[in-house]
Amino acid sequence: VLFIASRQLWVGRRGTSAGALIGLNESFRQSWLQYSKANSEDEKQYAFSEVMNLIEIACAIFEDDLFVGQRGKLLEDYLCHLFIIIRDDDDRRTRIEKMLLTPDTFRHALSFLESHRSKIQGISLPV
């Protein structure tokens, strides 16, 4: 009975992890779409703020090790990719500076960057 319960818990956690990753991916897709379609400077800043808020949430999820199996690695790779995209775009980096309102703004993103320096070279968020 203990084995069956343990197995069910394991299967359930993997399924929940997969579902959460799919939802997070869809949120990112929508946010990037809004950013790319923004017409005014205010709309663009707002849309990119949503992208950064999702990055912060995703970094916190990664930091808490909530995704099991390959889902955690997939999230890690995706976050590295996003930070490289931001690193290589002057406009996006400038937009981040406008969002840093407190010392704790994007603390999970900063922590992720710090722990992934070897994969994401040449990026820093102003603090």
C-alpha positions in Angstrom: 0.0 0.0 0.0 2.8 2.4 0.9 4.5 1.7 -2.5 1.2 2.4 -4.4 0.7 5.6 -2.5 4.3 6.7 -3.1 4.0 5.9 -6.8 0.7 7.9 -7.1 2.3 10.9 -5.4 5.2 10.7 -7.8 3.0 10.5 -10.8 0.8 13.3 -9.5 3.7 15.6 -8.9 5.1 15.0 -12.4 1.7 15.7 -14.0 1.2 18.8 -11.9 4.7 20.0 -12.8 4.0 19.5 -16.5 0.7 21.3 -16.4 2.2 24.2 -14.6 5.1 24.4 -17.1 2.6 24.5 -20.0 0.6 27.3 -18.3 3.8 29.3 -17.7 4.8 28.8 -21.3 1.5 30.1 -22.5 1.7 33.1 -20.2 5.2 33.9 -21.6 3.9 33.5 -25.2 1.0 35.9 -24.5 3.3 38.5 -22.8 5.9 38.4 -25.6 3.1 38.8 -28.2 1.7 41.8 -26.3 5.2 43.3 -26.2 5.8 42.8 -29.9 2.4 44.3 -30.8 2.6 47.4 -28.5 2.2 50.6 -30.4 3.0 53.3 -27.9 6.0 53.7 -25.5 3.7 53.2 -22.5 2.1 50.0 -23.9 5.6 48.6 -24.7 6.9 49.4 -21.2 3.8 47.9 -19.6 4.0 44.7 -21.8 7.7 44.3 -21.0 7.0 44.7 -17.3 4.6 41.8 -17.6 7.4 39.7 -19.3 9.8 40.6 -16.4 7.2 39.8 -13.8 6.8 36.4 -15.4 10.6 35.9 -15.5 10.7 36.8 -11.7 8.0 34.2 -11.0 9.7 31.6 -13.1 13.0 32.3 -11.4 11.3 31.8 -8.0 9.8 28.6 -9.2 13.2 27.4 -10.4 14.8 28.5 -7.1 12.2 26.5 -5.1 12.8 23.5 -7.3 9.1 23.0 -7.9 9.4 21.4 -11.3 10.5 17.8 -11.2 12.4 15.8 -13.8 13.2 17.4 -17.1 10.7 20.2 -16.6 13.1 21.9 -14.2 15.9 21.6 -16.8 13.6 22.9 -19.5 12.7 25.9 -17.4 16.3 26.6 -16.6 17.3 26.5 -20.3 14.4 28.8 -21.2 15.3 31.3 -18.6 18.9 31.4 -19.7 17.6 31.9 -23.3 15.4 34.8 -22.2 18.2 36.5 -20.3 20.5 36.2 -23.4 17.7 37.8 -25.5 17.5 40.6 -23.0 21.3 41.0 -22.8 21.5 41.4 -26.6 18.9 44.2 -26.8 19.6 47.7 -25.6 15.9 48.7 -25.5 14.9 45.8 -23.2 17.9 46.4 -20.9 16.9 50.1 -20.6 13.3 49.1 -19.8 14.4 47.0 -16.9 16.1 50.0 -15.3 12.7 51.8 -15.2 11.2 48.9 -13.2 13.8 48.7 -10.4 11.9 50.5 -7.7 13.3 48.7 -4.5 16.3 46.7 -3.6 14.2 43.6 -3.8 12.8 44.2 -7.2 13.6 41.1 -9.3 15.6 39.5 -6.5 14.8 36.0 -7.8 15.9 37.0 -11.3 19.1 38.4 -9.9 19.7 35.2 -7.9 19.2 33.1 -11.0 21.6 35.3 -13.0 24.2 35.0 -10.3 24.0 31.2 -10.2 24.1 30.9 -14.0 27.0 33.3 -14.8 28.8 30.6 -16.8 25.7 30.2 -19.1 24.7 33.8 -19.3 27.8 35.9 -19.7 27.8 39.6 -20.0 24.5 40.5 -18.4 23.8 42.4 -15.3 20.7 44.0 -13.9 21.4 47.4 -12.3 20.8 47.2 -8.5 
